[in-house]
Amino acid sequence: MSTVKMNRPALSGKEKARQNWLNGATPSTLMLIPAIFFLLVCSVYPFLWVFRYVLCNYNGFNSTFTGMANIQRMLIDTTFWNSVGTTFEYALYKLVFIIPLALLMAVLLNMRLAGSSLFRAVYFMPTIIASSISGMIFMFIFATKNGILNGISRSLGLLNGPPTPWLTDPSIVMIAVTVLAIWGGFGNYMLYFINGINGISEDVYESAKIDGASGVRTFFSITLPMLAPVLKVILMLAITGAFKDYEAIMVLTQGGPGNRTMVMFLYIYNTIFATANGGQAQIGYGALLSVMAAIIVGAVTGVYMMVSKELDDVMYGGGQSGKSS
Amino acid sequence: MGKAHEVRSTGEKIARILIWVLLFVIAALTIFPVLYVVFGSLKENKELLRGGAVIFPQGRWAFDNYAKAWQQANFARYTANSLFISFGVMIISLINSSMAGYAFARRPTKFKEALYLVFVGFMFINVGSVSLRPLYELAVGVKMNTSLISVILISAGGAQATYIFLCRGFVASLPKELDEAATIDGCGFFRILLFIIVPSIKSAMIVVGLLKFIELWNDLLQQVTYITRRDRYTLALGLNIFRGSFNDDWSSIMCATCLSFIPGIVFYLIGHRYPPQGIVMTGMKN
């Protein structure tokens, strides 16, 4: 401690360590240790593990290398490709209803009518309910024999014949799944939109009002264009989110009837854990499907980013792309 | 905001009433399933099995359903396990994300920049449920598969990147002079984090804590995979198994469902004052 440290070209190892400790270089690296540990164990290791079994037949106990067999099987696995189709269908239904509804509710709540904050709390409520629980609640609602919806339609006189088999008729089951997705999700996106709208300066609205713009006109000329950057982020979250939804569907329909509501990630889950069909786990094959699914989601995200950039260029002439609110 | 003094035309008044009616109808549709479950938990089981559209119990209001679910169906144990896991993950995530967020925001080095890119990369790579399997096998391998600690560690590590970025964004928005002043006063790096940084990014800490808690409380997939012993079941898991095995005891199911709502409601009451734009913009604080 008493030695003179100044003007020395090279510090001894111990001195250097001490200095690094004092100026924060060592502690700030030490602070990353838990994060690095978690990264290695929970992200890197599973990722590498998946590739280890992609070309294997692995049932959880012993694995054998099978070469291209898994890939061949995937290419002709109609259940898988149908589930990919169902995932796109589900994502489309969900986005088509949920985004306009969330935006409309955000704009209307922003008018601050009486009870707005209560309405906001109610719309947000389903978001904080576990998706497995909401799947179960909607099972009560859509049940055929003693379901709530059939009971309501009967007491309103809409249903006179036999009860509607909401969850077991392949031609209408997607309605049930979509209703659940809208109910469980729109409050979340509404909140994002409200935050986006709050970011728009009050002055703009004031001057629009002075110019005599109507509410609808204000929405299309001010709110919507100024929300564009936020809308882009929200759409991105909504698209990737819709592709990854499966917990609620797992509880509501288990992918049935006849795989009609089997989405990609639910099929993969069933392949790996073999819970639904009581069969053997096919982890190697499931790993390959997971890689394929990751590629599909990545491709969709990539296409979306390209399209939204194109749209930016059209709208702003490329000058303001990447500008955030 | 201060619109009360405006003079409105009759047309505008009618429009506002219509909009209010629309808001009300959608709110009623949204809350109906929740109310049905809440009041359903007070119906007698045979009334529940009949189903139908009536919200309120027609016969007796069976408050003893809760005592039954709590004791006989063992939901007391499941709730305790859920609380243990949720609090455990919350605490670990708070420590981890504040430390890593601080370390990433201050004293940049080549190593940290590279590491940061790895974090970003793994945030976008998503192989879905398949990653549950190796972690399960790992837990079995280190003989931790019967302990809830393994669930806590895996859940805390699984989605850490988002929360680290959130904290990093908040720390980066604090002036560096704050740290420097503390250093001059003799504070070390760890003390600065604990006494200067964490109190300054309180809102980020609350957001991280609440989101993590609710994420674990509501999670089913990981718990289905990792928890095999019956006395370690959580509320969500117990409910799922219970629904499969005793299909006709709907009143207990409804009671447990209502129990599972409680943390979510608390979360909203505390959390709705902390806007989520920080999460959308990955921690851009204005």
Interface residues (C-beta under 8 A of the other chain):
Chain A: G24 A25 P27 S28 T29 M31 L32 P34 A35 I36 F37 F38 L39 V41 C42 S43 V44 Y45 P46 F47 W49 V50 M105 L108 L109 M111 R112 L113 A114 G115 S116 L118 F119 A121 V122 Y123 F124 M125 P126 I128 I129 A130 S131 S132 I133 S134 M136 I137 F138 F140 I141 A143 K145 N146 G147 I148 N150 G151 I152 R154 S155 W183 G187 L191 Y192 N195 G196 N198 G199 E202 G215 V230 V233 I234 L237 K244 E247 V251 F265 I268 Y269 I272 F273 T275 I283 G286 A287 S290 V291 A293 A294 V297 G298 T301 S324
Chain B: M1 K3 A15 R16 I19 W20 L22 L23 F24 I26 A27 T30 I31 P33 V34 Y36 V37 G40 L49 R50 G51 G52 A53 V54 I92 I95 N96 S97 M99 A100 Y102 A103 F104 R106 R107 T109 F111 K112 L115 V118 F119 F122 F124 I125 N126 V127 G128 S129 V130 S131 L132 R133 P134 L135 L138 L153 I154 A156 G157 G158 Q160 I164 T183 G188 F189 F190 L193 I214 W217 N218 D219 L220 L221 V224 T225 A236 L239 N240 R243 I253 T257 S260 F261 G264 I265 F267 Y268 H272 P275 P276 Q277 V280 M281 M284
